[in-house]
Each structure stands twice: as structure tokens, then as C-alpha cells.
């Protein structure tokens, strides 16, 4: 199939002047948005926001690995992957893709709008593939993902049960943020929440009344929290706030030295440059939808210079 034909199958709407469809890394098509508010790249592969740089930023806000594999059967490392309909390993099938199939499937662009202020909103859709349905999660659903590039980066993931039986799913906006040095970074907002520590076999840890400091591998699922989290990055002289709705869990992650070396799509020395603060519903906060029901989860990312 030619490049114009591929673009035509993925785009079902007219595009405003600020939105272009181009060939990105690895030959994968992506949406490029340039407006008065900033710049963004979103790959059709996984509806993956790979880049966002607001006009006020001296450097990109999202982190992307230099070793990322831009391939149709592999997830992109960095940016904002969508994890759905499970998080981490599949509960019963070890051959299933980690973090679900949504991040390795092509999404369709179904709407693109520019408002009077110049903010651009693009909406992507994912439905079950009739030609190759997932054997690991055979449910009827419709997922839409709305991304707005304005003064902030606004993300809204909506899942609808279009079938006749209930289903349970997990979801995450697995956001990777660029920092100068994670050892100097703190994350505030989760001081009152207990968490599951994945580094110590999901041990349950009571609330800690201090911001998060990073001194080693960190992989935590903060439970029953709707709090805004703020990344304080003195090295880049900025803060990044993540506000959310429809989300009961927040994941905070940095692989540190050994785990970074074990990942083929993650540079051995890149781990100090990133931290993940993820808006999600996972583990004990997985969601269940009955037939016809819909659930929406949103995240707003706001970068402020110090």
C-alpha cells in the first residue's frame, strides 16, 4: 500500500492548517501539530504522543529514548504510551504483550479542530480489529483518545463497552517526563496515599509525609488518589503539574541502573533523564463496564518555568 493510501486509511476527517500528517521515525506515520501554543507529534501507532514542547518551554517536556524501536509490532519507548486493556503483564497469559495491545495497534484519526485561541484538538479511535481480534481480551469496545495542544497538554481517554456482557480493564497514560537529573527531582502530591511497591513484590507501604525523592529503582502504584502531582526539576528550572480526573491510581517509575541496562529499547545511561508519573486505573482500581457503559479518564499537563 502506498504512503498516500496508508494516510487515507488512518485519517477520516479534514485537517486544519496547524495539523499535518507526515512520515515519522521508522517510516511510521504521525500527526504533527504546530500552533501558537507549541509543538506536538502523535503517532498513529498506539495514538502515541511522542513529543510536546509548549512555546514557553526551553526544552521538550516529554522524554523519548534515543534507543526507542519505531516498529509496527513494538511499543515506542517514552512520550505517552496508552496502556489498555491491562497494565504490566497479562494476568494469565505470559505471551500477551506487556501493558496491553492498544500501544501496538494503529488508531484512526476521526476528528481535528482548531479553536479561536489557536488550540488544536485531535481525536483518535480504536475498536476491535475484525481481521485480527485479540485472543487475550475478546470484548467489544470503542476507545477514543482526545489530545488538545493549547496552553496545556490535555488528554482524555474514553472507553465504551459496545458488547452485551460486562468487562473489566486497566488503563494508564504512561507519561515519561524529561528531567535534568532524577536524583535532584522531587514529586509532590502523593504524601497522603499508600502505595504498592513493585520493587519489593507489591508490598503495601503506608503513606509517607514527604515528597518523593529518587535514590534507586522506583516502581510504585499509589492507591485511591485523585491528587495533582507536581514534578519539581531545579536542573531544568521548571515544574510540571499533572492534574487528573476519572483516575484512582498514580504510578511513579524510574528503572535506575540495572533495569535500564536490561531493556533493549532504553539506553544504558538514559535513566537519570526521565521520570514517569502516570495517570491510571490499575491493580485493585481496575474498572468494570456493563453493556453500553462508558468511562472517561483525563490528564492535564502544565509546565511552568521557575
Steps between C-alpha positions, in 0.01 A plus 500: 500500500640843404563773754198710386280190526627429852430858605150477349413189702611667824343844455121536490472877539614823344805661657538861611808689379690436825474120459703293254542127443861409431733201500681472831775285645521146365269597216202512737242768420430764760303818555707818539338802665653846498301789644553813709497289815774256405594186311390137524544167322247218529558165331206302366685200641346482846361857474833572660583859598873493431584868540357811663678829536293801604611837370612604850730198538875517448509123440254215426273402789469134400794259499562262210773236505769528237482119477124483442391242244272666247350180361142397429513206743686677781397774745670839490721562807425837654242771435154389611413139418140388559481184712172315438324269574748365754799649681833321529494130424174331400342330801498149349680499165877564502517531120259795494659842436597691814266789584235380255456525124388864465855635482596271209183540289431775246238753612287702259481880500127578498494872581729805498394848609667837561325750730505880497794509740705276271477189718483179296306190603545169320297188576610142431293182509578134563250217458551123487672385183254269323784351298721430803311526831702465816492142632590634844209744542211413263257778594306750291608855579565845361787711631544865410796719589472877485822704507495880526811710439430837659644685797513152659509148359156350564439126461168315525469123458145366477406131494154374409362148532326441166428134574235307690703383801701689766878524481778612733803693379804693614622822338792741529640807334860388553652850490879535479627843602841645414706617799855623542599241761246282677718492814428872547127476417211478746136408436239648733129431535502136610598553863166373633470185287610146576665309219592158369876468456564286191874493577425301818239258362203738529545559871249752636661815636317750724487869406825692523471865599770632270546553125650214301880503463675258266793300636455168317260301285150637561180325390198593711123478455343771716148394599173689536646836403355776287772749587681733266868402483778752441849418375753749637805510274762754614741393224263605221360782717139395460207318655265261323153455653279204411132546585257216443139385513344154483820344634546328837866402471828672416814309403848646557789327325872526429691182403842613637820330388448124475149498356593763240785276383259207471265678257605489132307819413633705793852644496724378782576853619165667427325426829606825678324701224143383566227430751157352444194637680208307358126567510332161526246251632693181574528211744225521766358804317433326168171614348196291406251614235161349433351490149463851360692662785786747449791611715720806444843576649676832445840654566609861463874569483610852587865609474608816685849656492652575840 
